[in-house]
Amino acid sequence: YAILSFNGNKIVTTGGGGAVVCKSRELGRRAKHLTTTAKIPHSWAFQHDDVGYNFRMPNLNAALGVAQMERLDTFLAQKREVALKYAGFFEGMDGVRFVKEPSDCKSNFWLNAIEMESKEKRDQLLQFAHEKGVHCRPAWEPMHRLSIYKNSFSTILPNTEDLADRLVNLPSSAKRIKE
C-alpha cells in the first residue's frame, strides 16, 4: 500500500483527505472494505466483520481533485518557475542556501525551502518576513521533540535537529510570481 495526501497545501488538493493505492485488486478490495466501516454487503442489515472506519472522500471533494489532476502539468510547470525564481533570488546570498533538486532527480517543488546558517539567523528571518507579510515557516518540529512523544523511544538525531533548527519553508503556491 501507499498513500497520497490531498491536503489543502498539496499540488493537487481536494481540501483534505487522500487516497490509498496498492498493487492488487484484492488489496484494494480490502482497503475499501475497511474504509467503508467494514460493513458486510447486505440489503438492510448492518453487520461489520472487522474494525472499520468511515474514511470515504465525498464526491464533491473527489470532483475537485479530478479537475485539478487535469491541470497537473500546468501546476508543476508553475511550481518549477517559482523554484527557479527563488533559486536566483537566493544565489550567492551569504548564510542562506536554497534547497535545490538533486541533479539526478526531478522535483515537483511542492515546497521550497532555504537553509540558514544558524537557528538565530532563521528566527531573525522569520520575524522580518512576518513583519513584511511574507508567511514563511520553520520546518516541522521533529517528532521526537514533540511533547506527546516525550516518553517514546527515540535515538540521537543531530542532523535532523540541526536541519530543523535552520530550515525555512517558503511560500510555495503554484500561482505565478509577479515581477
N, C-alpha and C positions, 0 to 999 in steps of 0.2 A: 504494500500500500504506500501511497504518497499523498500528501495533502497540498492544496493550493489555497492561499488566502486571498479573499476578495474584499479585505478591509478597505475602508474609505481612503487610505493613503497609498493604495497599490495602483499600479499602472492600469489594470482592468479592475473595476470595482462594482460590486452590487450593493454597496452601502455597508456591507458586513458579511459575515459568513465565509463560506469557501466551498471546496469540492474535494472529494476523495477519488483518486484514480488507482487502478490496480491492474494486475497482469492477466486476470482471467475473469470470465463471466461468473464463475462460481464465487470467487472472492467478491465480485461486485454485488451479486445477489445477497451475500451475507452482510456486506456493509449496508446495503439498502434496507435489509430486514432490521438491523439494529438501529438504524437512524430513523425508522418509522415505528418506533416503540416496540419492536419485536412482536407485533401483532400477528397471530396466525390468520391467514386469509379465511374469511367466513362471511356469509351474507349479513348476519346480525349479531353473532356472538363476539365478545371482546375477550379473547384469550391471548395470553402472551407466553411465549416459551423461553424467554431469556430476559435479562435486564436490558431494556432498550431505551432510546432517547428520542425526543422529538427534535431532530436536527435537520428538518427539511427546510429548504430555502423557498420562500414564497415565489410564486410565478412572476409577480411584478419585478422582484429583485433579479430573478434569473433573466428576464427580458432585458433589463438594463445591462447586465453582463454580456449577453449575446450582442447587443447593439455596440457595446464598447469593443468586443472582440473583432468586430468588423473594421474597427479603426486602429487596431493594434499597431500595424506598420507605421501609421502616421504618428501615434503616440511615441513609439520607440525612436523614430527619427527626430521628433521634437525634443525628447529627453537627451538624446546624443548631442543635439545642438546646444542645449542648456549646459551639459557637462563640458563641452569644448569651450564655451564662453567662460565658465568657472575656471577651467584649467589655464586659459590665457590670462585671466584676471590675477590669479594667484602665482603665476610663473615668476620665479626669481624673487618672490617676497620673503624676506628674512623671517625665520622662525615659523613659517607656515608651509605645509606640503599638501597639495591637492591629491586626494587618493584617486589614482588613475587605474584604468583597467590593465590587467597583466597583458603582455604582448601576445601571448598565445590564447587569449580569450576574447570574447565579445560580450561586453557588459550590456545589460538593459538599462543601466543607470537609474534604477528605481530610486536610489538615494545617493546623493552626492555628499561627500564629507571632506574635511580637512583635518590634518594633524597639526596641533600646536606644539611648541617646544616644551611647554610645561602646563600643569593644571592652573597655575596662577594666570598665565597668559590666556588660556582657554576661557577662564572665568571673566577676565577683563574684556575679551572679545564678545562673549555672550552678553555682558552688561551693556556694552556700547551698541551692539546690534539691536538689542531690545529697546534701548532708548531711542533708536532711529526707526523703530517699527519693522525691523527685519527679524523674522521669527526663526532664528537658529536654535538648535537644541544640542545639549550634550548627548553623547552616546547613551544607550540604555545602560542602566546600572547592572553590572554583572550579577547573576542570580545568587551567587554565594555571598554577596554583600547585602542582600535584602534581609530585613529583619524576620520575615516569615520563614526564612530558611536558616536562621542562625544556629539551630540545633541539628541541621542536616550535615551529612558527610560532605566535606569539600577537601580540596588539596591546595597547595600553594600555587597561585596563578599570577606570577609577577608580570608577565607580558599582557595578560588580559587586563589587569588592574592599571598598568601603565597606559595602555591604549585607551581604556575607558576614561581615564582622567584627562586625556589630551585631545580626544576626538570631538569634533563639532559637526553635527549634521546640518547641512544647508537646505534652504527651501528648494524643493526638487520637483515642482509641478511640471506637467507636460506642456503647459502653456508657453508660448513663445516669449522670450525675454525682449523687452523694448530696449533699444539702444540708448 
